[in-house]
Amino acid sequence: MSSHNPDNTIGEALVSLLEAYGVRTIFGIPGVHNVEMYRALPRAKINHILTRHEQGAGFMADGFARATGEPGVCFTITGPGLTNIMTPLGQAWSDSSNVLVISSALDIADAAQGRGRLHEMISQHQAALSVTSNAWRAYTAFDVQDAVARAFAGFASARPRPAYIEIPLDLFPKAAGNGWMAHPRPHYPIAETGLLEKAAALIAKAHRPMIILGGGALHAGSAALRIAEATGAPVITTTAGKGAIPASHPNHWGYVMGLQAVQDLLQASDCILAAGTELSECDFWRTSFRLHAPLIRIDIDPASLSRPHAATLAILGDAKHALDGIASHIPIAKKPPPASPPPTSDDPLRQTLSKVLSVIRESLPEETVIASDMTQIAYAANEIFQVSKPRTWLHPVGFGTLGFALPAGIGAKFGVGEKPVAILHGDYGVQYTINELGTAVEHKLPIPILLWNNNALGQIRDDMVNKGIQPNAVTLRNPDFQLLAKAYGANAEKPENLKALSGAITAALKANGPTIIEMTSDMLRG
């Protein structure tokens, strides 16, 4: 229950209400329009993190949410504050991440009238709706209370998605009144027992069963393994599902869904059990691919159960409960694990990246949370980098923005505390949000920032070549990342060989602040 004084302002009561819902960290930037949201923060137990840009705040909240399972919360301002944070909201929406953005808005009586007000937009609320599942505009104190309650109810019981609340300027200073307390939150839907029995019968009689786990099944790995061990099914994950089961388990295939050979095996399967995944284009990297085997789908989102792959058996419910139920109805047995997936031939670039990633994996503790970006080394890592614990591989998939990794890794570090965090970035994408290096330095976060520098938009260049387009607009003049790091007060290393890379990572995990570790292909010649 909130301990606020009814005579406090709505801005003050908002902070106490968030505290009552268990919020421990808020990312944001104070501005002339939202300063009333900051009035109560000095006396709250909430840790506010000042970011260098609203985009950084949004990605930090997303990284915090993915690494902890708790909602990530942001404060922003009217107009440009919202438009700056919309890219992170789009990423959180497409990747199913619980992020709450609370923004100021123009006065109730003077919104969007075209009078030239500071930060004016035609419809701030409609803009937010385009990248969130729920967006509310408050007109009264009760509206603020209801919006916060609805946001946290959704976070607790529905598919993870970002939410947005805007509060007009003239509402903030009004007396809050009563009713500012956290409401009990609902739970995820629970699957019907009869459907679980049918699913168990289908997979138990299959000769070539396969299991797919998405981000919605990160907490259900042990149940999935009971089914896999009893049936001999391989367990495939989406990128978001990496870490659901240990990489060392004999039934583990990991993220291999983009491989043609694995897609052929999926088509040849006589029963596929998919839990907590959309089975989208960004999982298979084919727009027209459809699963034709008897398909059992488990999801908390009704829409995901029907698109784009029609389910033979659609089960609405929490993945862990459902997989536990299915496992309990399968006869106890232990079939031999499946053979490894067909190997793929690696080109020279992939061979180089594999060697670098192998050193990175050996140098980082198993529990390290790794935030990666849209970059060639991360694309390779999605498939070959071994992850054995849930919520330790954070990658921007659906929306596919650049600049995610650095702030997301910083946000994750604020969430997981003493657990190690590392960041995997490309030389181009890191420049989208490099200013957040200042945030990491300010808080002395010991994060290795593993920067793959090929002085190009490498993936786009290669795509142009593959499509017969003369490469253009894909090379760039980079800053001196060693000097740039030092300008921010960060540490900087440029290893000459792979042994030096390992040493730099070990040192960075113990440093008094972040370390940019600049990696190039020259390391393999050293």
Sequence and secondary structure as in RCSB ss.txt:
>XXXX:A:sequence
MSSHNPDNTIGEALVSLLEAYGVRTIFGIPGVHNVEMYRALPRAKINHILTRHEQGAGFMADGFARATGEPGVCF
TITGPGLTNIMTPLGQAWSDSSNVLVISSALDIADAAQGRGRLHEMISQHQAALSVTSNAWRAYTAFDVQDAVAR
AFAGFASARPRPAYIEIPLDLFPKAAGNGWMAHPRPHYPIAETGLLEKAAALIAKAHRPMIILGGGALHAGSAAL
RIAEATGAPVITTTAGKGAIPASHPNHWGYVMGLQAVQDLLQASDCILAAGTELSECDFWRTSFRLHAPLIRIDI
DPASLSRPHAATLAILGDAKHALDGIASHIPIAKKPPPASPPPTSDDPLRQTLSKVLSVIRESLPEETVIASDMT
QIAYAANEIFQVSKPRTWLHPVGFGTLGFALPAGIGAKFGVGEKPVAILHGDYGVQYTINELGTAVEHKLPIPIL
LWNNNALGQIRDDMVNKGIQPNAVTLRNPDFQLLAKAYGANAEKPENLKALSGAITAALKANGPTIIEMTSDMLR
G
>XXXX:A:secstr
     TTSBHHHHHHHHHHHTT  EEEE   TTTGGGGTTGGGSS EEEE SSHHHHHHHHHHHHHHHSS EEEE
E TTHHHHHHHHHHHHHHHTT  EEEEEEE  GGGTTSSS  TT  S HHHHHHTT SEEEE SSHHHHHHHHHH
HHHHHHHS    EEEEEETTTTTSB  S              HHHHHHHHHHHHS SSEEEEE GGGTT HHHHH
HHHHHHT  EEE STTTTSS TTSTTEEES TTSHHHHHHHHH SEEEEES    HHHHS SS    S EEEEES
 GGGGTSSS  SEEEES HHHHHHHHHHTS                 HHHHHHHHHHHHHHHHS TT EEEE SS
HHHHHHHHHS   STT EE   SS  SS HHHHHHHHHHHHTTS EEEEEETTGGGGSGGGHHHHHHTT   EEE
EE  SB HHHHHHHHHTT    S B     HHHHHHHHT EEE  SSHHHHHHHHHHHTTSSS EEEEE GGGGT
 
